[in-house]
Amino acid sequence: MTITTGTTHQAKYASDIDPFSDEHLQDPYENWAALRDIGPAAYLTKYDMWILTRYDQVREALGDHETFVSGRGVGMNPFYNKAYEGAPLNTDPPIHGELRKVFTDALRPKFIRKAIGDIERNATQLVDQVLERGTFDAVEDFAKVLPVEVVMDLVGFPLEGRENILIRAEGAFNAAGPQNQRVTDSLPKLDQLFAYLHEVATPDNLMPDGFGAMIYAAADRGEFPPQACIPIMSGYLTAALDTTITATASAMMLFAQHPEQWALLREDPSLVPSAFLETVRMESPVQVFSRVTSRDVQLEDIIIPEDSRVIHSYAAANRDPRHFLDPDKFDVTRNPVDTLAFDYGVHDCPGQSLSKMEAHGLFDALAKKVDRIELAGDIKYVHNNLTRGPSELPVRVYPR
């Protein structure tokens, strides 16, 4: 039997699991396993959307931008998709490639180092500071510090208003979910972020050598419409901050929970790149996004109709036992270069090189100076429709 939306759904493909409930966002992994077991796709009855959770199906969908299109919006409500209309994540080739070129030019390592200075030096100073304290919040006092400094300087934001930018940016991922209370609560923050970009981070206020100035210069050259500048800057800002902060905090959490893995890294710092990939595989900073089908899609005996919104879960795919051996085990030697945490295909994360540079700098410095990392209190989460990571992470570090 073949099933489609609009017909009677076989029980094995339909699910009342709510991947945006508080219970799921607190601990999603049992639900991800249940959805993977349903089949190559599952139908979420609450939202009238399909969801892909197995590695092979998620990767195939991410790589097929002609079938699973982003130009209809990657968010799950019209407010978000309207706000980010014209941003790279909400466009398809060939327009996507024209917008993407700005990111490619701005995120070359040579430009990054020229714009923000020495990441390694700043990371070492931060590690020295937290070592002196001994006990600290690994989110507020560690994970947030370097990305905020780096991104603000890289984009070239004026000093005015920087102190509130992270609060405003945190609402952007929440705003991409299905219409729920978190979306409603995040819209004022999204409005404030766009107001800041319109009124404060204007071309005449941006630093001349920053990423923001490059965006406006490209628009002046006619490479894309001027109205795309604000969505591009907002999209880059939120992705560069939230995902890097979340990944760094999650790494600290995993190392505190798995001291034997920290011992391996401490004795062999060349494992830092592998450990970071394993972190984002285990605890994917962005759990889900969505796209829309441009044609009927058949997955085994399921037909997902044209014009269906399909959620793809990076988090569920990255723990799929059909692809990863012992996927719930944190193993810094695994080196999962095939993780989907940074997306895949034409929409793979253009800022992943920057995120890796920051994380590698931080954990290289930690490996040189820190003997062990321990939890010093309860881990807390602030629920977000799309992202996942600790919001409070008390830890204690001991010098080598």
C-alpha positions as CSV (number, residue, x, y, z in Angstrom):
1,M,0.0,0.0,0.0
2,T,1.3,3.5,-0.9
3,I,0.3,6.3,1.4
4,T,0.2,10.1,0.8
5,T,-1.0,13.1,2.7
6,G,-4.7,13.5,2.4
7,T,-5.4,9.8,2.6
8,T,-5.7,7.3,5.5
9,H,-2.2,6.9,7.0
10,Q,-1.0,3.5,8.0
11,A,-0.2,3.5,11.7
12,K,3.4,2.5,11.1
13,Y,4.1,5.8,9.2
14,A,1.9,8.2,11.1
15,S,3.1,9.5,14.5
16,D,1.7,11.8,17.2
17,I,5.2,12.5,18.5
18,D,5.7,16.2,18.8
19,P,9.3,17.1,18.1
20,F,8.6,20.7,19.3
21,S,7.1,19.8,22.7
22,D,8.9,20.8,25.9
23,E,9.4,17.1,26.8
24,H,11.1,16.4,23.4
25,L,13.3,19.5,23.5
26,Q,14.5,18.6,27.0
27,D,15.6,15.1,25.8
28,P,14.9,14.3,22.2
29,Y,16.9,11.1,21.6
30,E,14.2,8.5,22.5
31,N,11.8,10.2,20.1
32,W,14.4,10.4,17.3
33,A,14.9,6.7,17.7
34,A,11.2,6.0,17.6
35,L,10.7,8.1,14.4
36,R,13.7,6.4,12.7
37,D,12.1,3.0,13.5
38,I,8.8,4.1,11.8
39,G,10.3,4.1,8.3
40,P,12.2,6.1,5.8
41,A,9.8,8.9,6.6
42,A,7.2,9.6,9.2
43,Y,4.1,11.7,9.1
44,L,3.6,14.1,12.0
45,T,-0.1,14.2,12.5
46,K,0.0,17.3,14.7
47,Y,1.6,19.4,12.1
48,D,0.6,17.8,8.8
49,M,4.3,17.6,7.9
50,W,6.6,14.8,7.0
51,I,9.9,14.2,8.8
52,L,13.1,12.5,7.7
53,T,15.2,11.0,10.5
54,R,17.4,8.3,8.9
55,Y,20.8,9.2,7.7
56,D,20.6,8.1,4.1
57,Q,17.2,9.8,3.5
58,V,18.3,13.0,5.2
59,R,21.5,13.2,3.3
60,E,19.8,12.4,0.0
61,A,17.2,15.1,0.6
62,L,19.8,17.7,1.5
63,G,21.8,16.9,-1.6
64,D,18.7,17.1,-3.9
65,H,18.0,20.9,-3.9
66,E,15.8,20.5,-7.0
67,T,13.4,18.2,-5.3
68,F,13.6,19.5,-1.7
69,V,13.6,23.2,-2.4
70,S,14.6,26.0,0.0
71,G,13.1,28.9,-2.1
72,R,9.7,28.3,-0.4
73,G,11.3,28.9,2.9
74,V,13.1,26.6,5.4
75,G,11.1,27.8,8.3
76,M,7.8,26.1,9.4
77,N,5.7,29.3,9.5
78,P,5.1,32.2,7.1
79,F,6.4,34.9,9.4
80,Y,9.9,33.5,9.5
81,N,10.0,32.8,5.7
82,K,8.8,36.3,4.9
83,A,11.4,37.9,7.2
84,Y,14.2,35.9,5.6
85,E,13.0,36.2,2.0
86,G,16.1,36.7,-0.1
87,A,18.6,35.2,2.4
88,P,20.8,32.4,1.1
89,L,19.2,29.7,3.3
90,N,15.8,30.6,1.7
91,T,17.0,30.5,-2.0
92,D,17.8,27.9,-4.6
93,P,20.4,27.9,-7.4
94,P,21.3,29.9,-9.4
95,I,20.3,32.8,-7.1
96,H,21.7,30.9,-4.1
97,G,25.2,30.7,-5.7
98,E,25.3,34.4,-6.3
99,L,24.5,35.1,-2.7
100,R,26.8,32.4,-1.4
101,K,29.8,33.9,-3.2
102,V,29.8,36.8,-0.7
103,F,30.1,34.3,2.2
104,T,32.9,32.4,0.4
105,D,34.9,35.6,-0.2
106,A,34.4,36.8,3.4
107,L,35.1,33.5,5.2
108,R,38.5,32.7,3.7
109,P,40.9,32.1,6.5
110,K,43.2,34.9,5.3
111,F,40.4,37.4,5.6
112,I,39.2,36.1,8.9
113,R,42.6,36.5,10.5
114,K,43.0,39.9,9.0
115,A,39.6,41.0,10.4
116,I,39.7,39.5,13.9
117,G,43.3,38.9,14.7
118,D,44.8,35.8,16.4
119,I,42.1,33.4,17.5
120,E,44.6,31.2,19.2
121,R,45.9,34.0,21.3
122,N,42.4,35.1,22.4
123,A,41.5,31.5,23.1
124,T,44.6,31.0,25.3
125,Q,43.8,34.2,27.3
126,L,40.2,33.0,27.8
127,V,41.5,29.6,29.1
128,D,43.8,31.3,31.5
129,Q,40.9,33.4,32.8
130,V,38.7,30.4,33.5
131,L,41.6,28.4,35.0
132,E,42.2,31.2,37.5
133,R,38.5,31.0,38.5
134,G,38.4,27.2,38.7
135,T,34.6,27.0,38.7
136,F,32.5,28.8,36.1
137,D,29.6,28.6,33.8
138,A,30.9,27.0,30.6
139,V,28.2,28.7,28.6
140,E,28.2,32.3,29.8
141,D,31.8,32.5,30.8
142,F,33.4,30.4,28.1
143,A,31.3,29.3,25.1
144,K,29.8,32.7,24.5
145,V,33.0,34.8,24.9
146,L,35.1,34.1,21.8
147,P,32.3,33.8,19.2
148,V,30.7,37.1,20.2
149,E,34.0,38.9,20.0
150,V,35.0,37.2,16.7
151,V,31.6,37.6,14.9
152,M,31.1,41.2,15.9
153,D,34.6,42.2,14.6
154,L,34.3,40.0,11.5
155,V,31.0,41.5,10.4
156,G,32.3,45.0,11.5
157,F,29.4,45.9,13.7
158,P,29.5,49.3,15.4
159,L,30.2,49.2,19.1
160,E,26.7,50.6,19.8
161,G,24.2,47.9,20.6
162,R,26.7,45.0,20.6
163,E,25.8,44.1,24.2
164,N,22.3,43.1,23.2
165,I,22.9,41.5,19.9
166,L,23.1,37.9,21.3
167,I,19.7,38.2,23.0
168,R,18.2,39.4,19.8
169,A,19.9,36.7,17.7
170,E,18.7,33.9,20.0
171,G,15.1,34.5,18.8
172,A,15.9,33.8,15.2
173,F,16.1,30.0,15.3
174,N,13.1,29.8,17.6
175,A,11.1,31.8,15.1
176,A,11.6,29.1,12.4
177,G,9.5,26.5,14.2
178,P,5.9,25.6,13.6
179,Q,3.4,28.1,14.9
180,N,3.7,27.6,18.7
181,Q,4.2,29.8,21.8
182,R,8.0,29.8,21.3
183,V,7.5,31.3,17.8
184,T,5.2,33.9,19.2
185,D,7.5,34.8,22.0
186,S,10.5,35.1,19.7
187,L,9.0,37.5,17.1
188,P,9.7,40.6,19.2
189,K,13.4,39.6,19.4
190,L,13.4,39.1,15.7
191,D,11.8,42.5,15.2
192,Q,14.5,44.0,17.4
193,L,17.3,42.3,15.5
194,F,16.0,43.6,12.2
195,A,15.5,47.1,13.6
196,Y,19.2,47.1,14.8
197,L,20.4,46.0,11.4
198,H,18.2,48.7,9.7
199,E,18.8,51.6,12.1
200,V,22.2,51.0,13.7
201,A,24.3,48.6,11.6
202,T,23.9,50.8,8.5
203,P,26.5,51.0,5.8
204,D,28.0,54.2,7.1
205,N,28.3,52.8,10.6
206,L,29.9,49.5,9.6
207,M,33.6,49.0,9.8
208,P,35.0,49.4,6.3
209,D,36.9,46.1,6.1
210,G,34.2,43.9,7.6
211,F,31.8,41.3,6.2
212,G,28.8,43.7,6.5
213,A,30.6,46.3,4.3
214,M,31.3,43.6,1.8
215,I,27.6,42.6,1.6
216,Y,26.5,46.2,0.9
217,A,29.3,46.7,-1.7
218,A,28.2,43.5,-3.5
219,A,24.6,44.8,-3.6
220,D,25.9,48.2,-5.0
221,R,27.7,46.3,-7.8
222,G,24.3,44.7,-8.7
223,E,25.2,41.1,-7.6
224,F,21.9,40.8,-5.7
225,P,19.0,43.1,-4.7
226,P,19.7,45.7,-2.0
227,Q,16.8,44.4,0.0
228,A,18.6,41.1,0.5
229,C,21.4,42.7,2.6
230,I,19.5,42.7,5.9
231,P,18.3,39.1,5.7
232,I,21.8,38.0,4.7
233,M,23.4,39.7,7.6
234,S,20.8,38.5,10.0
235,G,21.1,34.9,8.8
236,Y,24.9,34.9,9.1
237,L,24.8,36.6,12.5
238,T,22.4,34.1,14.1
239,A,24.1,31.0,12.6
240,A,27.6,32.1,13.4
241,L,26.7,32.9,17.0
242,D,24.2,30.3,18.2
243,T,25.6,27.2,16.5
244,T,29.2,27.9,17.6
245,I,28.2,28.7,21.1
246,T,26.0,25.7,21.4
247,A,28.7,23.3,19.9
248,T,31.4,24.7,22.3
249,A,29.1,24.3,25.3
250,S,28.1,20.8,24.3
251,A,31.8,19.8,23.9
252,M,32.5,21.0,27.5
253,M,29.5,19.0,28.7
254,L,30.6,15.8,26.9
255,F,34.1,16.1,28.2
256,A,32.9,16.6,31.7
257,Q,30.6,13.5,31.4
258,H,33.3,11.4,29.7
259,P,36.6,12.1,31.4
260,E,38.4,9.2,29.6
261,Q,37.7,11.0,26.3
262,W,39.2,14.2,27.7
263,A,42.3,12.2,28.8
264,L,42.7,11.0,25.2
265,L,42.5,14.5,23.9
266,R,44.7,16.0,26.5
267,E,47.5,13.5,25.7
268,D,47.0,13.9,21.9
269,P,45.8,17.4,20.9
270,S,45.8,16.3,17.3
271,L,42.5,14.7,18.1
272,V,40.8,18.2,18.5
273,P,39.4,18.4,15.0
274,S,38.0,14.8,15.3
275,A,36.6,15.6,18.7
276,F,34.8,18.7,17.5
277,L,33.1,16.7,14.6
278,E,32.2,14.0,17.1
279,T,30.6,16.7,19.4
280,V,28.4,18.1,16.6
281,R,27.5,14.6,15.6
282,M,26.4,13.7,19.1
283,E,24.8,17.0,20.0
284,S,23.8,18.6,16.7
285,P,23.6,22.4,17.3
286,V,20.7,22.7,14.8
287,Q,18.3,19.8,15.3
288,V,16.0,20.3,12.4
289,F,15.1,22.5,9.4
290,S,12.6,22.0,6.6
291,R,12.1,22.3,2.9
292,V,9.3,21.8,0.4
293,T,8.9,19.1,-2.2
294,S,8.8,20.3,-5.8
295,R,7.4,16.9,-7.0
296,D,6.1,13.6,-5.6
297,V,8.8,11.7,-3.7
298,Q,8.7,8.0,-3.3
299,L,10.5,6.4,-0.4
300,E,9.8,2.7,-0.4
301,D,6.0,2.4,-0.2
302,I,5.5,6.0,0.9
303,I,4.7,8.8,-1.5
304,I,5.3,12.3,-0.2
305,P,3.2,14.6,-2.4
306,E,4.5,17.6,-4.3
307,D,4.2,20.8,-2.2
308,S,4.6,19.0,1.1
309,R,6.7,20.5,3.8
310,V,9.3,18.0,4.9
311,I,11.3,18.4,8.1
312,H,14.8,16.9,8.1
313,S,16.5,16.2,11.4
314,Y,20.3,16.5,11.4
315,A,20.2,15.3,15.0
316,A,18.3,12.1,14.4
317,A,20.4,11.3,11.3
318,N,23.6,11.8,13.1
319,R,22.7,9.1,15.6
320,D,21.3,6.6,13.1
321,P,22.7,3.2,13.9
322,R,22.2,2.2,10.3
323,H,25.1,4.5,9.5
324,F,27.2,5.1,12.6
325,L,28.5,2.2,14.7
326,D,27.4,2.6,18.3
327,P,26.0,6.1,17.6
328,D,25.2,7.0,21.2
329,K,28.8,6.6,22.3
330,F,31.0,9.7,22.5
331,D,34.3,8.8,20.9
332,V,36.9,11.5,20.0
333,T,38.8,9.1,17.8
334,R,35.8,8.4,15.5
335,N,36.4,11.5,13.2
336,P,32.9,11.6,11.6
337,V,33.7,13.7,8.6
338,D,30.3,12.6,7.2
339,T,28.3,14.2,10.0
340,L,25.3,16.2,8.7
341,A,25.5,18.8,11.5
342,F,26.7,21.4,9.0
343,D,24.1,20.4,6.4
344,Y,25.1,19.0,3.1
345,G,25.0,19.9,-0.6
346,V,24.6,23.4,-1.9
347,H,23.3,24.6,1.5
348,D,26.2,23.3,3.6
349,C,27.1,25.8,6.3
350,P,29.4,28.5,4.8
351,G,30.5,29.5,8.3
352,Q,31.7,26.0,9.4
353,S,35.3,26.9,8.7
354,L,35.0,29.8,11.1
355,S,33.2,27.7,13.7
356,K,36.0,25.0,13.5
357,M,38.7,27.6,13.8
358,E,37.2,29.0,17.0
359,A,36.5,25.6,18.5
360,H,39.9,24.2,17.6
361,G,41.6,27.3,19.1
362,L,39.7,26.9,22.4
363,F,40.2,23.1,22.8
364,D,43.8,23.3,21.7
365,A,44.4,25.8,24.5
366,L,42.4,23.7,27.0
367,A,44.3,20.5,26.2
368,K,47.6,22.3,26.9
369,K,46.5,23.7,30.2
370,V,43.6,21.7,31.7
371,D,44.1,18.3,33.4
372,R,40.4,17.5,33.8
373,I,36.9,19.0,33.5
374,E,34.1,18.2,36.0
375,L,30.5,19.1,36.3
376,A,29.9,21.5,39.2
377,G,26.1,21.7,39.2
378,D,23.0,20.9,37.2
379,I,22.9,21.3,33.4
380,K,20.0,23.4,32.3
381,Y,18.4,23.9,28.8
382,V,16.4,26.7,27.4
383,H,14.0,25.1,24.9
384,N,14.4,26.2,21.3
385,N,12.4,25.0,18.3
386,L,15.5,24.4,16.2
387,T,18.7,24.4,18.3
388,R,19.8,22.4,21.3
389,G,22.6,23.0,23.8
390,P,23.1,23.8,27.5
391,S,22.0,27.2,28.6
392,E,23.7,26.8,32.0
393,L,26.7,24.4,32.5
394,P,28.6,24.8,35.8
395,V,32.0,23.2,35.5
396,R,35.2,23.0,37.5
397,V,38.6,22.7,35.7
398,Y,41.9,21.7,37.1
399,P,45.3,22.8,35.8
400,R,47.8,20.4,34.4
